[in-house]
Amino acid sequence: MSEPTHAITEYWDAAAAAFDDEPDHGLRQEHTRAAWSRLLRSWLPGGPADVLDVLDVGCGTGSLSLLLAEAGHRVTGVDLAPRMVERAEAKLAAAGLAGRFLVGDAADPPTGQERYDALLCRHLLWTLPDPGAALRAWVARLGPGGRLVLVEGRWREAGESGVPYAAGAESLPWYGGITAEDLAATVRPLVSDLRVEPLSGETELWGGPVTDERYALIART
């Protein structure tokens, strides 16, 4: 493991214990949980005749993986931080639901030649040293007609002074997030169909009002 990767892993391992304290991370309030569940079901409809194999990259503590499993999908989660993965495994086990979780680089998931019906990623691209390469790797893991769901934003803190989350983070290409317009321009050549749903005004998703740009990009291969 390289020194920067080690530092990033340590950061997120240390963050795991309090990660779910954020309303949109832990989904502990019923209205927040219900809002995310509703969105996921609209992006990745499930049911007895439509069970999907879903890869949740940068799964964190597994809150969205849990909602996907509740909707009947088969979930594989990947995260660089072992303590995040431990919490994700425990979360699904406590709910009596199945899910597979792997420790590894979300930008290049350690899933071999497996192909998925859908890939979900939330608030991860800003942490990656080469987000373009990650997007290409993710699309390559989708089967024909596969669905790519990216929940992203351009955070209002971008450009403000502060201590980066890991040494050298301020040099990351999309540090502070990316606008919907720019992300769509990057993804469009990789897919056959694409749409963007604005999410900034959906206060129940975030535990309150937000002033920055937040959105979902939904695409098909």
N, C-alpha and C positions, 0 to 999 in steps of 0.2 A: 504494500500500500504506500503510495507516494505521501510526502509530507503534507501537502495541501489537503489531500483526501483524508488523511488521518485527522487533521485539525477540524475538518468539516464533520467527520463522523463523531468526534468527541463533542462538538458543539450540539449536534442533534441528540446524541445520547444524553447529554446533560439536560436538554430541554424536554426530554420525554416525560419526566415526572409531572411537569406543570402544563404540558402541551394542551391537554383537554380543558384547561381552565378558560380558554378562549371560546366564546359562544359558538363560532363556526367550526371549531376543531372538535370539541367534545360532544356537541349537539345534545347537551343535557336538558335544555328546555324543550318542551314538547312542540311548541310552535316552530322553533328553529329546525328541529329534527323533521317535523312534518313537511316543512318547506323544501328541505333538501331531498327528502324522499319523493315528493311530488315532481321535482325537476328531474331527478334521475330516472323516474318512471317515464317521463315524457321523452327523454333522450334515448333511453335504453328500455323500451317497453318489454315487459316480461309476462310470463304466464305459462301454463302447462305446455302450450304449443310453441313457445318462443323463449326457451331458456338459452342464454348466451354464455359463452366462455369469455370472461372479462379480465383483462390485465389492468390492475390498479397500480400505476407507477408513482413512486413517492407516496406510498400509502399512509405513512405516519402511523398513528395509533389505530388505524383501521375503521374509523367512523363511517366513511363512505363505503368501504368494503362490507361493513355490516349491513348497511341499507341495501346494497346490491344482493347480498345473500338472502336478506329478508324478501326481496322481490323474486327470489327463485333462481338467480343466476349462479353460475359456478365461478368463483373468484380466486384469482391469484394476485397477491400483493407483493410488491418489491419495495424495499427501503434500504438505504445505506446504513442506517443506525440500528444495531441489534436491539437496543432497548425499546425503540419504536416498534419493531417487529414483535418483540415479546408481548407488548401491550395489545397489539392487534390480534395476536393469537389468543390471548386471554379474553379479549372482548368478544370474539366470536364463540369461543368455547363456553363462556358464561351464558350466552344466548342460545346455546345448543345448536349452533349452525356450523356448517363445514366451510372451510376456507384454507387455502394454502398460502403461506407467507415465506418469502425468501429474503435473506440478507444479500444485498448486492447493489450495484450502480444502476439507478433508475434510468440513466441515459442509455444504458446498454444492458437491458435486463438479462439475468442469467437463466433464460428459459430455453436455450438451445434452439431447435428447429420448430418448436411449438408455434402454432398460429391461433389467433384469437378472433372472436366475432367483434369484439370491441376493446378499446383501450381508453382508460380514464386517467387524467392527470389534473391535479388541482394545485395551483400556486407553487409550482416547482421550477418552471423554466428560468426564472430569474437567478436561480442558484447554479446553473450549469455553465461550464466553461465553453461549450460548443453546442448551443441549443439547436442550431440547424442540423447538426449531425444526429442529435437525439431525435429530432422529429423524423428524419429519414429512417432511423433505426426503428422507431415506433410504427411507422406506416408499413415497414417491411414485415412486421410481426402480425399484421392484419391479413385475414383472408379476403377473397374477392367480396366486394360490397361491405367490408368491415367498417365499423364506426369509430371515429376518433373524436373524443370529447375532451376539450381543454378548457378548464375554468381558470381564467387569468385576469390580469389587471395591470394598470399603471398606477402605482401607489403614490399617494399625495406626498409621501415623505421623500420621494425621489429628488435628489439634488440638495437635500438639506444635510447639514453637517451631522456627524454622529459616528460612533464606533461601528465598523463593519462587523457582521456576524462572525466572520472568520478572516484571518489575515489575508489580504489581497482581494477580498470580495468586491471591493469598489471597482476593480478592473474587469469584472465579469461583463460580457456583452450586453446582457439584459438586466443588469443590476438595477433594482427599483421597478422592475416590471416592464411590460411592453404594451403598446396601444393595440386595440382590436384591429385597426387598419394595418399596422405593421405586421402583426402576427398573421392576419389573413393573407397578406401579400407573400409571406414566407411559405405558408402551408398550401396555398392554392395550386402551385405546380405539382404537388405531390398527390393530389386527390382528384376525384371526379365531380364532387359536389360539396358545397360549403355554405354555411350560414352562421351568423353571429347573433346572439341574444344578449342585449344589455341587461345587467344585473344590479347596477348601482342603486336603483330605486327600490329593490326588493329588500326592505329593511329586516324582514324576519330571517333572512339568510345570515345576516351578520350580527345580529343581536342589537341592532340600532342603526341609525342613519350613518351613511358614509359619504365622503365628499370626493373620493377618487373614482377612477374608471374601473369598473369590474364587469366582466362579461363571460359568456361561454361561447366557444367556437365549436361547432358540431360539423363534422365532415364525414364523407364516405369515400372509400377507396374505389 
